[in-house]
């Protein structure tokens, strides 16, 4: 097997099982977990850059205000995504977080239409319409929008769009994002420290290690994903991305026993059907293009 697939599967499995990690930090307020994640991510990234001696790009990036503002924006959006996800997991909304990442590919498609003037094929419009129907149905049965799922889907789609058009790679971009967020995150941790001993100082070494490990669970899957994206076709990356929300959904329903009614199942089935149509249409379209190129060649 191409090792790119192994990297991709590994990255999505880590993201898929992250609820277990955040559940183990359930006693820690979401804002403290988020701030720790930002601080320890930058620490780990700094070590990686030091080991690789990969600093030359930084001077050029810092002198370019467009790059700096781009990653201030992407970092801020990423912080909203991370914070929402951490809070939702520890508030027993794992199933709804999975819905957000199931919806995400279709939101990305719509963003291509809105911002890049991309034209959708009939099958893609059908998938988007069915997904929208599923969201409207879930809104109807709940009496309110599934705001957690929509926040995760839209923030990650916007983040993906910004990173797609940005000038830096995965590691370099994450460096600037966490650097922008570092001082606010550190300020939050210091403020919480003034209110009383933080979880790092309370003598619970397991919680302390888990908080420090948030840097690892942030950087490792991102780097693996970046490697996979370079080694395997984009269509394959697109198929692999469903691993993470599938794992999250299974954890929410079967491990954490979150309520999941037959009515909710109908809404989820609409989303899954939309993803099936979207994926099948994309595979068929790419196959036709390859055949057409082969005939021309």
C-alpha positions as protocol buffer text, in pm:
chain_id: "A"
residue {
  index: 1
  type: UNK
  ca { x: 0 y: 0 z: 0 }
}
residue {
  index: 2
  type: UNK
  ca { x: 120 y: 353 z: -80 }
}
residue {
  index: 3
  type: UNK
  ca { x: 245 y: 492 z: 251 }
}
residue {
  index: 4
  type: UNK
  ca { x: 44 y: 806 z: 177 }
}
residue {
  index: 5
  type: UNK
  ca { x: -273 y: 608 z: 252 }
}
residue {
  index: 6
  type: UNK
  ca { x: -127 y: 497 z: 585 }
}
residue {
  index: 7
  type: UNK
  ca { x: -50 y: 857 z: 678 }
}
residue {
  index: 8
  type: UNK
  ca { x: -399 y: 966 z: 571 }
}
residue {
  index: 9
  type: UNK
  ca { x: -576 y: 687 z: 757 }
}
residue {
  index: 10
  type: UNK
  ca { x: -364 y: 753 z: 1065 }
}
residue {
  index: 11
  type: UNK
  ca { x: -446 y: 1124 z: 1062 }
}
residue {
  index: 12
  type: UNK
  ca { x: -820 y: 1070 z: 1027 }
}
residue {
  index: 13
  type: UNK
  ca { x: -825 y: 797 z: 1291 }
}
residue {
  index: 14
  type: UNK
  ca { x: -659 y: 1031 z: 1540 }
}
residue {
  index: 15
  type: UNK
  ca { x: -914 y: 1301 z: 1458 }
}
residue {
  index: 16
  type: UNK
  ca { x: -1192 y: 1043 z: 1478 }
}
residue {
  index: 17
  type: UNK
  ca { x: -1097 y: 925 z: 1826 }
}
residue {
  index: 18
  type: UNK
  ca { x: -1020 y: 1268 z: 1969 }
}
residue {
  index: 19
  type: UNK
  ca { x: -1346 y: 1267 z: 2171 }
}
residue {
  index: 20
  type: UNK
  ca { x: -1189 y: 1005 z: 2397 }
}
residue {
  index: 21
  type: UNK
  ca { x: -894 y: 1237 z: 2460 }
}
residue {
  index: 22
  type: UNK
  ca { x: -1110 y: 1540 z: 2534 }
}
residue {
  index: 23
  type: UNK
  ca { x: -1345 y: 1336 z: 2751 }
}
residue {
  index: 24
  type: UNK
  ca { x: -1045 y: 1245 z: 2966 }
}
residue {
  index: 25
  type: UNK
  ca { x: -1006 y: 1622 z: 3025 }
}
residue {
  index: 26
  type: UNK
  ca { x: -1374 y: 1670 z: 3104 }
}
residue {
  index: 27
  type: UNK
  ca { x: -1294 y: 1825 z: 3443 }
}
residue {
  index: 28
  type: UNK
  ca { x: -1090 y: 2099 z: 3273 }
}
residue {
  index: 29
  type: UNK
  ca { x: -1291 y: 2402 z: 3146 }
}
residue {
  index: 30
  type: UNK
  ca { x: -1302 y: 2419 z: 2767 }
}
residue {
  index: 31
  type: UNK
  ca { x: -1129 y: 2759 z: 2763 }
}
residue {
  index: 32
  type: UNK
  ca { x: -836 y: 2617 z: 2962 }
}
residue {
  index: 33
  type: UNK
  ca { x: -812 y: 2310 z: 2737 }
}
residue {
  index: 34
  type: UNK
  ca { x: -819 y: 2531 z: 2427 }
}
residue {
  index: 35
  type: UNK
  ca { x: -555 y: 2769 z: 2564 }
}
residue {
  index: 36
  type: UNK
  ca { x: -333 y: 2477 z: 2666 }
}
residue {
  index: 37
  type: UNK
  ca { x: -371 y: 2329 z: 2319 }
}
residue {
  index: 38
  type: UNK
  ca { x: -253 y: 2651 z: 2157 }
}
residue {
  index: 39
  type: UNK
  ca { x: 42 y: 2701 z: 2393 }
}
residue {
  index: 40
  type: UNK
  ca { x: 170 y: 2343 z: 2381 }
}
residue {
  index: 41
  type: UNK
  ca { x: 118 y: 2324 z: 2004 }
}
residue {
  index: 42
  type: UNK
  ca { x: 349 y: 2620 z: 1956 }
}
residue {
  index: 43
  type: UNK
  ca { x: 603 y: 2468 z: 2193 }
}
residue {
  index: 44
  type: UNK
  ca { x: 605 y: 2140 z: 1997 }
}
residue {
  index: 45
  type: UNK
  ca { x: 617 y: 2318 z: 1662 }
}
residue {
  index: 46
  type: UNK
  ca { x: 910 y: 2527 z: 1787 }
}
residue {
  index: 47
  type: UNK
  ca { x: 1097 y: 2207 z: 1875 }
}
residue {
  index: 48
  type: UNK
  ca { x: 1022 y: 2060 z: 1529 }
}
residue {
  index: 49
  type: UNK
  ca { x: 1145 y: 2374 z: 1353 }
}
residue {
  index: 50
  type: UNK
  ca { x: 1458 y: 2374 z: 1570 }
}
residue {
  index: 51
  type: UNK
  ca { x: 1534 y: 2009 z: 1496 }
}
residue {
  index: 52
  type: UNK
  ca { x: 1478 y: 2059 z: 1124 }
}
residue {
  index: 53
  type: UNK
  ca { x: 1658 y: 2395 z: 1123 }
}
residue {
  index: 54
  type: UNK
  ca { x: 1366 y: 2523 z: 925 }
}
residue {
  index: 55
  type: UNK
  ca { x: 1360 y: 2894 z: 1012 }
}
residue {
  index: 56
  type: UNK
  ca { x: 1450 y: 3081 z: 693 }
}
residue {
  index: 57
  type: UNK
  ca { x: 1092 y: 3116 z: 575 }
}
residue {
  index: 58
  type: UNK
  ca { x: 992 y: 3298 z: 895 }
}
residue {
  index: 59
  type: UNK
  ca { x: 1172 y: 3625 z: 822 }
}
residue {
  index: 60
  type: UNK
  ca { x: 1010 y: 3656 z: 480 }
}
residue {
  index: 61
  type: UNK
  ca { x: 665 y: 3573 z: 621 }
}
residue {
  index: 62
  type: UNK
  ca { x: 687 y: 3824 z: 907 }
}
residue {
  index: 63
  type: UNK
  ca { x: 780 y: 4105 z: 665 }
}
residue {
  index: 64
  type: UNK
  ca { x: 476 y: 4034 z: 444 }
}
residue {
  index: 65
  type: UNK
  ca { x: 168 y: 4187 z: 609 }
}
residue {
  index: 66
  type: UNK
  ca { x: -67 y: 3996 z: 376 }
}
residue {
  index: 67
  type: UNK
  ca { x: 70 y: 3663 z: 497 }
}
residue {
  index: 68
  type: UNK
  ca { x: 56 y: 3773 z: 861 }
}
residue {
  index: 69
  type: UNK
  ca { x: -304 y: 3894 z: 836 }
}
residue {
  index: 70
  type: UNK
  ca { x: -406 y: 3581 z: 645 }
}
residue {
  index: 71
  type: UNK
  ca { x: -280 y: 3359 z: 924 }
}
residue {
  index: 72
  type: UNK
  ca { x: -424 y: 3582 z: 1194 }
}
residue {
  index: 73
  type: UNK
  ca { x: -761 y: 3524 z: 1030 }
}
residue {
  index: 74
  type: UNK
  ca { x: -713 y: 3151 z: 977 }
}
residue {
  index: 75
  type: UNK
  ca { x: -582 y: 3110 z: 1333 }
}
residue {
  index: 76
  type: UNK
  ca { x: -882 y: 3293 z: 1478 }
}
residue {
  index: 77
  type: UNK
  ca { x: -1124 y: 3074 z: 1282 }
}
residue {
  index: 78
  type: UNK
  ca { x: -932 y: 2763 z: 1387 }
}
residue {
  index: 79
  type: UNK
  ca { x: -959 y: 2870 z: 1753 }
}
residue {
  index: 80
  type: UNK
  ca { x: -1338 y: 2901 z: 1718 }
}
residue {
  index: 81
  type: UNK
  ca { x: -1349 y: 2553 z: 1563 }
}
residue {
  index: 82
  type: UNK
  ca { x: -1129 y: 2398 z: 1831 }
}
residue {
  index: 83
  type: UNK
  ca { x: -1312 y: 2570 z: 2116 }
}
residue {
  index: 84
  type: UNK
  ca { x: -1655 y: 2469 z: 1988 }
}
residue {
  index: 85
  type: UNK
  ca { x: -1542 y: 2109 z: 1940 }
}
residue {
  index: 86
  type: UNK
  ca { x: -1384 y: 2076 z: 2285 }
}
residue {
  index: 87
  type: UNK
  ca { x: -1688 y: 2227 z: 2456 }
}
residue {
  index: 88
  type: UNK
  ca { x: -1932 y: 2015 z: 2254 }
}
residue {
  index: 89
  type: UNK
  ca { x: -1753 y: 1687 z: 2330 }
}
residue {
  index: 90
  type: UNK
  ca { x: -1748 y: 1754 z: 2702 }
}
residue {
  index: 91
  type: UNK
  ca { x: -2111 y: 1868 z: 2695 }
}
residue {
  index: 92
  type: UNK
  ca { x: -2214 y: 1529 z: 2549 }
}
residue {
  index: 93
  type: UNK
  ca { x: -2271 y: 1644 z: 2191 }
}
residue {
  index: 94
  type: UNK
  ca { x: -2030 y: 1405 z: 2018 }
}
residue {
  index: 95
  type: UNK
  ca { x: -2298 y: 1291 z: 1770 }
}
residue {
  index: 96
  type: UNK
  ca { x: -2364 y: 1650 z: 1665 }
}
residue {
  index: 97
  type: UNK
  ca { x: -1991 y: 1715 z: 1618 }
}
residue {
  index: 98
  type: UNK
  ca { x: -1983 y: 1418 z: 1381 }
}
residue {
  index: 99
  type: UNK
  ca { x: -2271 y: 1573 z: 1187 }
}
residue {
  index: 100
  type: UNK
  ca { x: -2065 y: 1889 z: 1144 }
}
residue {
  index: 101
  type: UNK
  ca { x: -1778 y: 1702 z: 982 }
}
residue {
  index: 102
  type: UNK
  ca { x: -2014 y: 1497 z: 766 }
}
residue {
  index: 103
  type: UNK
  ca { x: -2163 y: 1822 z: 637 }
}
residue {
  index: 104
  type: UNK
  ca { x: -1825 y: 1993 z: 594 }
}
residue {
  index: 105
  type: UNK
  ca { x: -1739 y: 1862 z: 242 }
}
residue {
  index: 106
  type: UNK
  ca { x: -2069 y: 1991 z: 108 }
}
residue {
  index: 107
  type: UNK
  ca { x: -2019 y: 2329 z: 274 }
}
residue {
  index: 108
  type: UNK
  ca { x: -1678 y: 2343 z: 105 }
}
residue {
  index: 109
  type: UNK
  ca { x: -1849 y: 2281 z: -229 }
}
residue {
  index: 110
  type: UNK
  ca { x: -2085 y: 2574 z: -167 }
}
residue {
  index: 111
  type: UNK
  ca { x: -1793 y: 2796 z: -74 }
}
residue {
  index: 112
  type: UNK
  ca { x: -1634 y: 2712 z: -407 }
}
residue {
  index: 113
  type: UNK
  ca { x: -1951 y: 2844 z: -572 }
}
residue {
  index: 114
  type: UNK
  ca { x: -1972 y: 3158 z: -357 }
}
residue {
  index: 115
  type: UNK
  ca { x: -1607 y: 3265 z: -354 }
}
residue {
  index: 116
  type: UNK
  ca { x: -1443 y: 3099 z: -652 }
}
residue {
  index: 117
  type: UNK
  ca { x: -1737 y: 3111 z: -896 }
}
residue {
  index: 118
  type: UNK
  ca { x: -1709 y: 2736 z: -946 }
}
residue {
  index: 119
  type: UNK
  ca { x: -1996 y: 2569 z: -1130 }
}
residue {
  index: 120
  type: UNK
  ca { x: -2157 y: 2262 z: -977 }
}
residue {
  index: 121
  type: UNK
  ca { x: -2260 y: 1961 z: -1180 }
}
residue {
  index: 122
  type: UNK
  ca { x: -2611 y: 1823 z: -1151 }
}
residue {
  index: 123
  type: UNK
  ca { x: -2508 y: 1544 z: -915 }
}
residue {
  index: 124
  type: UNK
  ca { x: -2333 y: 1791 z: -683 }
}
residue {
  index: 125
  type: UNK
  ca { x: -2640 y: 2017 z: -670 }
}
residue {
  index: 126
  type: UNK
  ca { x: -2852 y: 1711 z: -589 }
}
residue {
  index: 127
  type: UNK
  ca { x: -2619 y: 1619 z: -301 }
}
residue {
  index: 128
  type: UNK
  ca { x: -2624 y: 1973 z: -160 }
}
residue {
  index: 129
  type: UNK
  ca { x: -3004 y: 1990 z: -183 }
}
residue {
  index: 130
  type: UNK
  ca { x: -3050 y: 1657 z: 0 }
}
residue {
  index: 131
  type: UNK
  ca { x: -2802 y: 1762 z: 270 }
}
residue {
  index: 132
  type: UNK
  ca { x: -2989 y: 2092 z: 315 }
}
residue {
  index: 133
  type: UNK
  ca { x: -3310 y: 1893 z: 347 }
}
residue {
  index: 134
  type: UNK
  ca { x: -3149 y: 1684 z: 621 }
}
residue {
  index: 135
  type: UNK
  ca { x: -3036 y: 1996 z: 812 }
}
residue {
  index: 136
  type: UNK
  ca { x: -3383 y: 2152 z: 782 }
}
residue {
  index: 137
  type: UNK
  ca { x: -3538 y: 1831 z: 907 }
}
residue {
  index: 138
  type: UNK
  ca { x: -3305 y: 1811 z: 1208 }
}
residue {
  index: 139
  type: UNK
  ca { x: -3384 y: 2176 z: 1279 }
}
residue {
  index: 140
  type: UNK
  ca { x: -3756 y: 2099 z: 1269 }
}
residue {
  index: 141
  type: UNK
  ca { x: -3742 y: 1802 z: 1506 }
}
residue {
  index: 142
  type: UNK
  ca { x: -3512 y: 1985 z: 1751 }
}
residue {
  index: 143
  type: UNK
  ca { x: -3691 y: 2317 z: 1729 }
}
residue {
  index: 144
  type: UNK
  ca { x: -3360 y: 2497 z: 1665 }
}
residue {
  index: 145
  type: UNK
  ca { x: -3068 y: 2492 z: 1425 }
}
residue {
  index: 146
  type: UNK
  ca { x: -2800 y: 2229 z: 1495 }
}
residue {
  index: 147
  type: UNK
  ca { x: -2563 y: 2518 z: 1568 }
}
residue {
  index: 148
  type: UNK
  ca { x: -2273 y: 2303 z: 1689 }
}
residue {
  index: 149
  type: UNK
  ca { x: -2265 y: 2103 z: 1365 }
}
residue {
  index: 150
  type: UNK
  ca { x: -2305 y: 2413 z: 1149 }
}
residue {
  index: 151
  type: UNK
  ca { x: -2038 y: 2606 z: 1339 }
}
residue {
  index: 152
  type: UNK
  ca { x: -1789 y: 2321 z: 1300 }
}
residue {
  index: 153
  type: UNK
  ca { x: -1877 y: 2268 z: 934 }
}
residue {
  index: 154
  type: UNK
  ca { x: -1855 y: 2634 z: 831 }
}
residue {
  index: 155
  type: UNK
  ca { x: -1548 y: 2726 z: 1037 }
}
residue {
  index: 156
  type: UNK
  ca { x: -1354 y: 2428 z: 906 }
}
residue {
  index: 157
  type: UNK
  ca { x: -1468 y: 2495 z: 548 }
}
residue {
  index: 158
  type: UNK
  ca { x: -1365 y: 2862 z: 574 }
}
residue {
  index: 159
  type: UNK
  ca { x: -1035 y: 2760 z: 732 }
}
residue {
  index: 160
  type: UNK
  ca { x: -975 y: 2510 z: 451 }
}
residue {
  index: 161
  type: UNK
  ca { x: -1049 y: 2775 z: 189 }
}
residue {
  index: 162
  type: UNK
  ca { x: -805 y: 3022 z: 347 }
}
residue {
  index: 163
  type: UNK
  ca { x: -531 y: 2759 z: 379 }
}
residue {
  index: 164
  type: UNK
  ca { x: -590 y: 2643 z: 20 }
}
residue {
  index: 165
  type: UNK
  ca { x: -512 y: 2990 z: -110 }
}
residue {
  index: 166
  type: UNK
  ca { x: -241 y: 3079 z: 146 }
}
residue {
  index: 167
  type: UNK
  ca { x: 127 y: 3096 z: 63 }
}
residue {
  index: 168
  type: UNK
  ca { x: 265 y: 2866 z: 334 }
}
residue {
  index: 169
  type: UNK
  ca { x: 262 y: 2491 z: 392 }
}
residue {
  index: 170
  type: UNK
  ca { x: 101 y: 2302 z: 680 }
}
residue {
  index: 171
  type: UNK
  ca { x: 378 y: 2329 z: 939 }
}
residue {
  index: 172
  type: UNK
  ca { x: 469 y: 2688 z: 853 }
}
residue {
  index: 173
  type: UNK
  ca { x: 106 y: 2796 z: 852 }
}
residue {
  index: 174
  type: UNK
  ca { x: 31 y: 2630 z: 1185 }
}
residue {
  index: 175
  type: UNK
  ca { x: 339 y: 2801 z: 1328 }
}
residue {
  index: 176
  type: UNK
  ca { x: 204 y: 3147 z: 1242 }
}
residue {
  index: 177
  type: UNK
  ca { x: -152 y: 3060 z: 1351 }
}
residue {
  index: 178
  type: UNK
  ca { x: -47 y: 2938 z: 1693 }
}
residue {
  index: 179
  type: UNK
  ca { x: 205 y: 3225 z: 1725 }
}
residue {
  index: 180
  type: UNK
  ca { x: -78 y: 3477 z: 1675 }
}
residue {
  index: 181
  type: UNK
  ca { x: -292 y: 3294 z: 1933 }
}
residue {
  index: 182
  type: UNK
  ca { x: -10 y: 3226 z: 2179 }
}
residue {
  index: 183
  type: UNK
  ca { x: -21 y: 3549 z: 2382 }
}
residue {
  index: 184
  type: UNK
  ca { x: -403 y: 3553 z: 2423 }
}
residue {
  index: 185
  type: UNK
  ca { x: -393 y: 3183 z: 2521 }
}
residue {
  index: 186
  type: UNK
  ca { x: -110 y: 3242 z: 2767 }
}
residue {
  index: 187
  type: UNK
  ca { x: -300 y: 3539 z: 2912 }
}
residue {
  index: 188
  type: UNK
  ca { x: -604 y: 3318 z: 2968 }
}
residue {
  index: 189
  type: UNK
  ca { x: -394 y: 3056 z: 3147 }
}
residue {
  index: 190
  type: UNK
  ca { x: -229 y: 3323 z: 3365 }
}
residue {
  index: 191
  type: UNK
  ca { x: -569 y: 3474 z: 3448 }
}
residue {
  index: 192
  type: UNK
  ca { x: -704 y: 3133 z: 3547 }
}
residue {
  index: 193
  type: UNK
  ca { x: -389 y: 3082 z: 3755 }
}
residue {
  index: 194
  type: UNK
  ca { x: -467 y: 3402 z: 3945 }
}
residue {
  index: 195
  type: UNK
  ca { x: -811 y: 3266 z: 4026 }
}
residue {
  index: 196
  type: UNK
  ca { x: -656 y: 2957 z: 4187 }
}
residue {
  index: 197
  type: UNK
  ca { x: -418 y: 2670 z: 4111 }
}
residue {
  index: 198
  type: UNK
  ca { x: -449 y: 2554 z: 3752 }
}
residue {
  index: 199
  type: UNK
  ca { x: -474 y: 2190 z: 3656 }
}
residue {
  index: 200
  type: UNK
  ca { x: -101 y: 2180 z: 3581 }
}
residue {
  index: 201
  type: UNK
  ca { x: -24 y: 2284 z: 3941 }
}
residue {
  index: 202
  type: UNK
  ca { x: -278 y: 2073 z: 4128 }
}
residue {
  index: 203
  type: UNK
  ca { x: -61 y: 1764 z: 4147 }
}
residue {
  index: 204
  type: UNK
  ca { x: -272 y: 1554 z: 3909 }
}
residue {
  index: 205
  type: UNK
  ca { x: 13 y: 1439 z: 3684 }
}
residue {
  index: 206
  type: UNK
  ca { x: -221 y: 1252 z: 3446 }
}
residue {
  index: 207
  type: UNK
  ca { x: -422 y: 1567 z: 3371 }
}
residue {
  index: 208
  type: UNK
  ca { x: -100 y: 1768 z: 3340 }
}
residue {
  index: 209
  type: UNK
  ca { x: 42 y: 1520 z: 3087 }
}
residue {
  index: 210
  type: UNK
  ca { x: -283 y: 1519 z: 2891 }
}
residue {
  index: 211
  type: UNK
  ca { x: -284 y: 1899 z: 2873 }
}
residue {
  index: 212
  type: UNK
  ca { x: 76 y: 1903 z: 2754 }
}
residue {
  index: 213
  type: UNK
  ca { x: -10 y: 1626 z: 2505 }
}
residue {
  index: 214
  type: UNK
  ca { x: -264 y: 1849 z: 2332 }
}
residue {
  index: 215
  type: UNK
  ca { x: 27 y: 1985 z: 2128 }
}
residue {
  index: 216
  type: UNK
  ca { x: 104 y: 1635 z: 2002 }
}
residue {
  index: 217
  type: UNK
  ca { x: -256 y: 1552 z: 1907 }
}
residue {
  index: 218
  type: UNK
  ca { x: -270 y: 1880 z: 1717 }
}
residue {
  index: 219
  type: UNK
  ca { x: 55 y: 1870 z: 1523 }
}
residue {
  index: 220
  type: UNK
  ca { x: 97 y: 1498 z: 1446 }
}
residue {
  index: 221
  type: UNK
  ca { x: -226 y: 1434 z: 1252 }
}
residue {
  index: 222
  type: UNK
  ca { x: -189 y: 1763 z: 1066 }
}
residue {
  index: 223
  type: UNK
  ca { x: 161 y: 1672 z: 951 }
}
residue {
  index: 224
  type: UNK
  ca { x: 49 y: 1320 z: 857 }
}
residue {
  index: 225
  type: UNK
  ca { x: -242 y: 1465 z: 662 }
}
residue {
  index: 226
  type: UNK
  ca { x: -12 y: 1706 z: 481 }
}
residue {
  index: 227
  type: UNK
  ca { x: 216 y: 1417 z: 386 }
}
residue {
  index: 228
  type: UNK
  ca { x: -77 y: 1208 z: 262 }
}
residue {
  index: 229
  type: UNK
  ca { x: -209 y: 1495 z: 50 }
}
residue {
  index: 230
  type: UNK
  ca { x: 124 y: 1506 z: -135 }
}
residue {
  index: 231
  type: UNK
  ca { x: 147 y: 1128 z: -192 }
}
residue {
  index: 232
  type: UNK
  ca { x: -204 y: 1019 z: -291 }
}
residue {
  index: 233
  type: UNK
  ca { x: -473 y: 1156 z: -527 }
}
residue {
  index: 234
  type: UNK
  ca { x: -701 y: 1430 z: -397 }
}
residue {
  index: 235
  type: UNK
  ca { x: -1003 y: 1208 z: -465 }
}
residue {
  index: 236
  type: UNK
  ca { x: -860 y: 947 z: -228 }
}
residue {
  index: 237
  type: UNK
  ca { x: -806 y: 1211 z: 39 }
}
residue {
  index: 238
  type: UNK
  ca { x: -1170 y: 1308 z: -6 }
}
residue {
  index: 239
  type: UNK
  ca { x: -1286 y: 953 z: 58 }
}
residue {
  index: 240
  type: UNK
  ca { x: -1063 y: 912 z: 363 }
}
residue {
  index: 241
  type: UNK
  ca { x: -1207 y: 1223 z: 529 }
}
residue {
  index: 242
  type: UNK
  ca { x: -1525 y: 1033 z: 619 }
}
residue {
  index: 243
  type: UNK
  ca { x: -1326 y: 814 z: 859 }
}
residue {
  index: 244
  type: UNK
  ca { x: -1315 y: 1084 z: 1128 }
}
residue {
  index: 245
  type: UNK
  ca { x: -1689 y: 1170 z: 1156 }
}
residue {
  index: 246
  type: UNK
  ca { x: -1779 y: 800 z: 1127 }
}
residue {
  index: 247
  type: UNK
  ca { x: -1560 y: 724 z: 1429 }
}
residue {
  index: 248
  type: UNK
  ca { x: -1702 y: 1021 z: 1618 }
}
residue {
  index: 249
  type: UNK
  ca { x: -2057 y: 912 z: 1543 }
}
residue {
  index: 250
  type: UNK
  ca { x: -1987 y: 556 z: 1660 }
}
residue {
  index: 251
  type: UNK
  ca { x: -1829 y: 684 z: 1981 }
}
residue {
  index: 252
  type: UNK
  ca { x: -2121 y: 914 z: 2054 }
}
residue {
  index: 253
  type: UNK
  ca { x: -2389 y: 650 z: 1999 }
}
residue {
  index: 254
  type: UNK
  ca { x: -2225 y: 329 z: 2120 }
}
residue {
  index: 255
  type: UNK
  ca { x: -1961 y: 434 z: 2375 }
}
residue {
  index: 256
  type: UNK
  ca { x: -2108 y: 747 z: 2532 }
}
residue {
  index: 257
  type: UNK
  ca { x: -2472 y: 642 z: 2481 }
}
residue {
  index: 258
  type: UNK
  ca { x: -2587 y: 982 z: 2367 }
}
residue {
  index: 259
  type: UNK
  ca { x: -2958 y: 1002 z: 2280 }
}
residue {
  index: 260
  type: UNK
  ca { x: -3016 y: 917 z: 1916 }
}
residue {
  index: 261
  type: UNK
  ca { x: -3378 y: 880 z: 1814 }
}
residue {
  index: 262
  type: UNK
  ca { x: -3527 y: 728 z: 1497 }
}
residue {
  index: 263
  type: UNK
  ca { x: -3625 y: 1084 z: 1398 }
}
residue {
  index: 264
  type: UNK
  ca { x: -3260 y: 1193 z: 1419 }
}
residue {
  index: 265
  type: UNK
  ca { x: -3162 y: 887 z: 1216 }
}
residue {
  index: 266
  type: UNK
  ca { x: -3380 y: 1010 z: 929 }
}
residue {
  index: 267
  type: UNK
  ca { x: -3195 y: 1342 z: 924 }
}
residue {
  index: 268
  type: UNK
  ca { x: -2856 y: 1171 z: 935 }
}
residue {
  index: 269
  type: UNK
  ca { x: -2962 y: 937 z: 655 }
}
residue {
  index: 270
  type: UNK
  ca { x: -3030 y: 1241 z: 438 }
}
residue {
  index: 271
  type: UNK
  ca { x: -2675 y: 1365 z: 505 }
}
residue {
  index: 272
  type: UNK
  ca { x: -2525 y: 1020 z: 438 }
}
residue {
  index: 273
  type: UNK
  ca { x: -2725 y: 986 z: 115 }
}
residue {
  index: 274
  type: UNK
  ca { x: -2602 y: 1329 z: 5 }
}
residue {
  index: 275
  type: UNK
  ca { x: -2242 y: 1226 z: 75 }
}
residue {
  index: 276
  type: UNK
  ca { x: -2290 y: 900 z: -115 }
}
residue {
  index: 277
  type: UNK
  ca { x: -2427 y: 1085 z: -419 }
}
residue {
  index: 278
  type: UNK
  ca { x: -2155 y: 1350 z: -398 }
}
residue {
  index: 279
  type: UNK
  ca { x: -1874 y: 1093 z: -370 }
}
residue {
  index: 280
  type: UNK
  ca { x: -2010 y: 861 z: -640 }
}
residue {
  index: 281
  type: UNK
  ca { x: -2061 y: 1153 z: -877 }
}
residue {
  index: 282
  type: UNK
  ca { x: -1707 y: 1275 z: -816 }
}
residue {
  index: 283
  type: UNK
  ca { x: -1556 y: 930 z: -873 }
}
residue {
  index: 284
  type: UNK
  ca { x: -1755 y: 886 z: -1195 }
}
residue {
  index: 285
  type: UNK
  ca { x: -1664 y: 1233 z: -1320 }
}
residue {
  index: 286
  type: UNK
  ca { x: -1293 y: 1181 z: -1256 }
}
residue {
  index: 287
  type: UNK
  ca { x: -1305 y: 840 z: -1427 }
}
residue {
  index: 288
  type: UNK
  ca { x: -1465 y: 995 z: -1737 }
}
residue {
  index: 289
  type: UNK
  ca { x: -1197 y: 1264 z: -1746 }
}
residue {
  index: 290
  type: UNK
  ca { x: -918 y: 1007 z: -1724 }
}
residue {
  index: 291
  type: UNK
  ca { x: -1074 y: 804 z: -2006 }
}
residue {
  index: 292
  type: UNK
  ca { x: -1113 y: 1117 z: -2220 }
}
residue {
  index: 293
  type: UNK
  ca { x: -748 y: 1212 z: -2168 }
}
residue {
  index: 294
  type: UNK
  ca { x: -638 y: 857 z: -2248 }
}
residue {
  index: 295
  type: UNK
  ca { x: -834 y: 863 z: -2575 }
}
residue {
  index: 296
  type: UNK
  ca { x: -685 y: 1199 z: -2672 }
}
residue {
  index: 297
  type: UNK
  ca { x: -337 y: 1076 z: -2587 }
}
